[in-house]
Amino acid sequence: MAKQQLTVQAAGQLPADDRPSLRRDVSLPALLAGLICIVVSFSGPLVVVLAAAAAGRLDPAHTASWIWAVAVGSGLTCLLLSWWTRTPVITAWSTPGAALLVTSLGAYPYREAVGAFLVSALAVTLLGVTGLFGRLIRAVPTGIVNAMLAGILFSFGAGVFTALHSAPVLVLGTFAAFVLAKRLAPRYAVPVALLAGGVLAAATVGLPLHLGAQEGPTRPLFTWPAFSWPALVGLALPLTIVALGSQNAPGLGVLRAFGYRPDDRLLIGATGAVSVLLAPFGSPGINIAAITAAICAGPQSHPDRRRRYVAGMAAGVLYLVVGSFGGVLVALFTGLPKELVAVVAGVALLASLQGSLAAALAEEQGRDAAVVTFLATASGMSLFGIGSAFWGLLLGVGTHLLLHGGRPARSV
């Protein structure tokens, strides 16, 4: 019987009890991981989007349409891709891309900017579905990918303690609740920290629940794209490079670091296609997420890796809710105390940081390249508008090639 079971599994078929079942796989930690993912997405990176909209001199209606487009696009891709692949696929807008728009969007008419968004989305889709981008990413050694992930997460772990000076009671109390729950009920440590943090925030720094003035669903606005060479060179080209280097490369790396085998053609192709459809509504692009993906793909979401996809689906549903009622809920998320967001995000990512550091240094041959990758990524450096995660990968791979030449290394 055991031999027959092994044969079935070797053929790629799971026993009936192990086949995915959404009703059975739903768990409270996975649902809360999706909630924390949304809180982190909208409490910090959204500020960059709003700054970019202000730099482009967009009126409130077009700004709301932009938020609707990126939130609904992220929600649809999270929900459908997580369900279809049974992988916690988290997507989001590109924060580095939004930062790029802060400095450049105001130089072009909005219709030309929309045209640049559309061309960038088409380019990302083409590079994704052909598989070229995925083949390059799969050649990167495992240690370097995990070191990149550790570098991405480092600032969130350190952020727990840098927030101490402004809200010591909130931070220490939330962290203590997390550690105590980790000992008594490890699976619910992060939800307990979230609950304790909310109570302490309300009692100390305050928990403003300003729901905003807008009522009812957000109304998306369609803008006919226009095309110009200056906008294509000044916006479309750098947006494409940033999307691939600062978002999709680290995002795929995070999933592989947690033991998944994501289909890069499907994920980048699908997010690119959705970006094409939503560009006329203001979306600069939907990409594979890295930081928030670690919240949903890590062991804090569920001990069984096969059941963490529920966190991705939960994040997708919440994205859709926030996007549909952006004027109300976005104001709520942006009003959360920054110390609360810092400590909850930090403890939620602690297990992921621990695992990535251990995996990065597991092989002695690759430690030099892994340390270079970690330091470069954690530094937060930015060159030519591309974030540190890309440069960490590049420098790590370069170090590996210089030290070991053509000797094979275990890749992801």
C-alpha atoms as one frame of an Amber mdcrd trajectory, in Angstrom:
protein
   0.000   0.000   0.000   2.817   2.364   0.905   4.564   1.502  -2.356   1.393
   2.248  -4.295   1.018   5.608  -2.511   4.583   6.573  -3.402   3.933   5.646
  -7.016   0.866   7.871  -7.150   2.759  10.802  -5.637   5.676  10.272  -8.008
   3.271  10.503 -10.914   2.284  13.980  -9.737  -1.062  13.013  -8.195  -1.862
  13.653  -4.548  -3.945  11.277  -2.417  -7.538  12.419  -1.973  -6.894  13.705
   1.568  -3.990  15.880   0.373  -5.740  17.491  -2.575  -6.441  21.214  -2.134
  -9.823  22.032  -0.616 -10.562  25.686   0.069 -13.080  24.883   2.804 -10.564
  22.683   4.639  -7.547  24.903   3.987  -9.029  28.149   5.370  -7.422  29.137
   8.688  -7.484  32.216  10.897  -3.696  32.866  10.668  -3.859  32.770   6.856
  -6.797  35.191   6.788  -5.014  37.544   9.182  -1.812  37.290   7.133  -3.842
  38.611   4.201  -5.164  41.427   6.380  -1.657  42.394   7.573  -0.515  42.346
   3.955  -3.181  44.924   3.067  -2.453  47.077   6.119   1.253  47.189   5.202
   0.434  47.936   1.555  -1.927  50.818   2.245  -0.383  52.364   5.343   3.013
  53.149   3.820   3.485  52.655   0.060   0.178  54.366  -0.695   1.686  57.630
   0.515   4.172  57.420  -2.382   1.305  56.912  -4.830  -0.482  59.967  -3.456
   2.731  61.998  -3.745   3.120  60.899  -7.372  -0.476  61.885  -8.106   0.163
  65.295  -6.562   3.336  65.693  -8.623   1.313  64.974 -11.758  -1.254  67.579
 -10.687  -4.097  65.045 -10.778  -7.448  66.115  -9.408  -9.121  64.050  -6.642
 -11.267  62.117  -9.126  -8.282  60.950 -11.204  -6.290  60.200  -8.040  -9.154
  58.026  -6.760  -9.301  56.284 -10.155  -5.547  55.571  -9.935  -5.967  54.002
  -6.483  -8.999  52.054  -7.725  -6.998  50.691 -10.675  -3.964  49.500  -8.697
  -6.088  48.084  -5.860  -8.584  46.261  -8.080  -5.807  45.007 -10.363  -3.858
  43.705  -7.383  -7.008  42.163  -5.916  -8.001  40.292  -9.061  -4.521  38.919
  -9.669  -3.990  37.935  -6.007  -7.337  36.178  -5.794  -7.313  34.362  -9.128
  -3.618  33.481  -9.343  -3.500  32.225  -5.733  -6.568  30.066  -6.338  -5.419
  28.751  -9.710  -1.828  27.941  -8.687  -2.507  27.078  -5.005   0.409  29.404
  -4.229   0.246  32.579  -2.098   0.711  34.941  -5.035   0.740  38.539  -3.802
   0.728  41.364  -6.305   0.900  45.112  -5.845   1.774  48.361  -7.502   5.459
  49.202  -7.734   6.517  51.501  -4.895   9.862  52.256  -6.626   7.870  52.942
  -9.777   5.623  55.359  -7.902   8.732  57.015  -6.446  10.032  57.429  -9.989
   6.759  59.103 -10.965   7.070  61.579  -8.081  10.027  63.159  -9.860   8.946
  62.739 -13.501   5.151  62.550 -13.891   4.682  66.319 -13.821   6.864  66.752
 -16.918   4.324  65.108 -19.255   0.642  65.588 -20.058  -1.468  62.988 -18.278
  -2.644  61.355 -21.522   0.986  60.810 -22.552   1.746  59.363 -19.131  -1.132
  56.909 -19.599   0.314  55.981 -22.994   3.667  55.310 -21.318   1.927  53.127
 -18.696   0.332  51.119 -21.503   3.588  50.595 -23.427   5.432  49.591 -20.248
   2.724  47.037 -19.416   2.936  45.568 -22.929   6.737  45.282 -22.662   6.577
  43.532 -19.275   3.927  41.136 -20.603   6.035  40.256 -23.635   9.184  39.623
 -21.575   7.158  37.512 -19.171   5.273  35.241 -21.549   8.357  34.494 -23.651
  10.045  33.030 -20.545  13.297  34.943 -21.065  13.038  36.833 -17.801  12.154
  33.681 -15.871  15.140  31.745 -17.249  17.501  34.466 -16.050  15.986  34.447
 -12.548  16.087  30.638 -12.233  19.838  30.652 -12.871  20.502  32.558  -9.632
  21.915  30.362  -6.796  19.629  29.611  -3.860  21.854  31.292  -1.284  21.839
  34.566  -3.193  18.042  34.547  -3.536  17.616  33.947   0.207  20.188  36.633
   1.013  18.240  39.074  -1.135  15.058  38.186   0.749  16.833  38.671   4.094
  18.081  42.057   2.927  14.580  43.113   1.908  13.164  42.077   5.285  15.996
  43.476   7.425  14.614  47.009   7.597  11.243  45.675   8.777  12.828  43.662
  11.573  14.984  46.606  12.615  11.966  48.903  12.307  10.411  47.257  15.366
  13.185  48.674  17.535  13.714  52.011  15.793  10.055  52.756  16.612  10.812
  52.429  20.332  11.802  56.068  20.820   8.403  57.427  19.768   6.062  54.782
  21.250   7.923  52.547  23.731   4.822  51.200  25.489   3.121  50.272  22.217
   6.193  48.638  20.703   7.426  46.754  23.782   3.921  45.661  24.746   3.140
  44.349  21.266   6.502  42.598  21.017   6.054  41.026  24.462   2.586  39.792
  23.471   4.089  38.265  20.324   6.880  36.458  22.217   4.502  35.157  24.879
   2.044  33.889  22.279   4.964  32.373  20.365   5.666  30.231  23.413   2.083
  29.308  24.275   0.342  29.237  20.875   2.918  29.745  18.081   0.397  29.580
  15.254  -1.516  32.574  16.635   1.464  34.711  17.670   0.996  37.299  14.914
  -2.796  37.666  15.383  -2.239  38.133  19.131   0.382  40.801  18.398  -2.033
  42.581  16.041  -4.797  42.576  18.660  -2.484  43.704  21.463  -1.005  46.399
  19.252  -4.426  47.789  18.413  -5.438  47.976  22.070  -2.143  49.563  23.129
  -2.242  52.046  20.243  -5.723  53.159  21.237  -4.589  53.593  24.854  -1.294
  55.409  24.149  -0.601  57.155  20.831  -4.236  57.073  19.737  -6.012  55.129
  17.020  -7.722  57.674  14.750 -10.474  56.118  12.671 -11.072  58.885  10.148
 -13.188  57.331   7.426 -12.890  60.203   4.995 -15.464  62.362   3.326 -16.132
  60.268   0.217 -19.120  57.976   0.377 -20.068  55.123  -1.904 -18.004  53.179
  -4.427 -15.097  54.772  -6.271 -15.846  55.737  -9.877 -12.976  54.862 -12.238
 -12.196  57.368 -14.998 -11.072  56.217 -18.458  -8.372  58.304 -20.153  -7.533
  57.861 -23.831  -3.773  57.284 -24.068  -1.529  59.484 -26.180   2.002  58.622
 -27.238   5.150  60.693 -27.507   8.822  59.784 -27.702   9.774  61.866 -24.664
   7.178  60.075 -22.504   8.166  56.656 -23.860  11.837  57.266 -23.104  11.346
  59.201 -19.889   8.529  57.110 -18.366   7.852  53.814 -20.170  11.482  52.635
 -20.324  12.414  53.306 -16.680   9.050  51.966 -15.464   9.674  48.703 -17.331
  13.178  48.332 -15.883  11.968  49.106 -12.359   9.006  46.694 -12.663  11.225
  43.815 -13.730  14.269  44.568 -11.578  12.786  45.986  -8.376   9.472  44.101
  -8.251   9.140  40.952 -10.330  12.668  39.616  -9.783  12.530  39.904  -5.975
   8.905  38.748  -5.967   9.684  35.514  -7.787  12.754  35.101  -5.582  10.647
  35.349  -2.419   8.296  32.593  -3.591  11.222  30.343  -4.496  12.908  31.063
  -1.171   9.844  29.591   0.560  10.001  26.437  -1.540   7.470  27.258  -4.272
   8.026  26.782  -7.994   6.142  29.735  -9.493   5.346  29.707 -13.198   7.018
  32.980 -14.175   5.339  33.028 -17.598   1.894  32.758 -16.038   2.484  35.217
 -13.177   4.268  37.962 -15.100   2.106  37.423 -18.166  -1.120  37.643 -16.149
  -0.082  40.706 -14.130   1.161  42.338 -17.313  -2.124  41.674 -19.129  -4.125
  43.147 -16.235  -1.786  46.151 -16.254  -2.553  46.684 -19.948  -6.306  46.676
 -19.258  -6.046  49.070 -16.301  -3.478  51.516 -17.695  -6.198  53.820 -19.161
  -7.655  54.131 -15.643  -4.333  55.352 -14.223  -2.485  52.195 -13.207   1.303
  52.405 -13.790   1.478  48.619 -13.505   0.692  45.575 -11.343   3.681  43.457
 -10.319   4.669  40.480  -8.205   5.162  41.720  -4.633   8.143  40.845  -2.454
   7.764  42.199   1.088   4.046  41.571   1.452   4.497  38.201  -0.282   6.804
  37.171   2.552   3.998  37.860   5.039   1.640  35.478   3.243   4.135  32.868
   2.015   5.945  32.350   5.324   5.222  29.835   8.099   3.278  32.413  10.125
   0.529  32.095   7.501   0.213  28.308   7.930   2.645  25.542   8.943   1.667
  23.600   5.810   3.082  25.355   2.754   0.335  23.903   0.549  -2.361  25.769
   2.509  -0.844  29.254   2.493  -2.541  30.158  -0.777  -5.572  31.109   1.326
  -3.622  34.154   2.563  -3.155  35.280  -1.028  -6.853  34.887  -1.744  -7.746
  36.795   1.434  -5.434  39.625   0.416  -7.099  39.678  -2.997 -10.584  40.019
  -1.545  -9.460  42.825   0.787  -7.711  44.616  -2.085 -10.999  44.575  -4.001
 -12.918  45.953  -1.012 -10.411  48.762  -0.455 -10.310  49.583  -4.155 -14.073
  49.709  -4.446 -14.449  52.007  -1.448 -11.110  53.735  -1.663 -12.231  57.123
  -0.403 -13.291  55.619   2.925 -10.901  52.752   3.631  -7.732  54.291   2.209
  -8.152  57.159   4.661  -8.478  54.570   7.445  -5.276  52.741   6.519  -3.237
  55.903   6.037  -4.385  57.112   9.467  -2.961  54.144  11.387  -0.061  55.074
  13.695   3.236  54.369  11.972   4.570  52.660  15.109   1.702  50.162  15.050
   2.349  49.343  11.406   6.094  48.997  12.059   5.805  46.588  14.977   3.067
  44.419  13.428   4.903  44.163  10.095   8.174  43.433  11.900   6.880  40.536
  13.989   4.885  39.167  11.039   8.105  38.938   9.003  10.367  37.675  11.790
  10.046  33.981  10.902  10.665  34.742   7.224  13.797  36.736   8.068  15.095
  33.957  10.274  14.558  31.296   7.623  16.079  33.330   4.802  19.218  34.133
   6.826  19.707  30.473   7.693  19.229  29.359   4.078  21.498  32.107   2.737
  24.457  30.927   4.825  23.751  27.185   4.662  26.328  26.434   1.940  29.884
  27.429   2.759  30.856  27.872  -0.898  28.244  30.557  -1.469  28.565  32.567
   1.757  30.706  35.357   0.342  28.235  36.071  -2.447  25.310  35.744  -0.033
  26.794  38.295   2.386  27.425  40.750  -0.461  23.837  40.301  -1.628  22.464
  40.789   1.871  24.484  43.938   2.596  23.746  45.549  -0.769  20.023  44.803
  -0.517  19.719  45.886   3.120  21.566  49.135   2.381  18.550  50.550   0.554
  20.780  51.886  -2.217  19.229  53.116  -5.453  20.988  53.613  -8.781  19.347
  54.857 -11.995  15.937  54.637 -10.317  16.303  50.888  -9.600  16.077  49.676
  -6.008  18.577  47.785  -3.890  17.023  44.318  -4.331  18.000  44.243  -8.002
  21.508  45.524  -7.336  21.908  43.050  -4.498  21.099  40.198  -6.877  23.424
  41.586  -9.542  26.345  42.138  -7.175  25.815  38.764  -5.523  25.809  36.915
  -8.834  28.882  38.884  -9.942  30.717  37.964  -6.741  29.781  34.317  -7.178
  31.052  34.242 -10.766  34.332  35.957  -9.852  34.998  33.610  -6.945  33.806
  30.347  -8.430  33.799  30.828 -12.186  31.826  28.176 -14.007  31.559  25.806
 -11.060  27.940  24.783 -10.600  25.913  26.060  -7.684  22.506  24.953  -6.519
  19.952  27.289  -8.080  16.318  27.912  -7.352
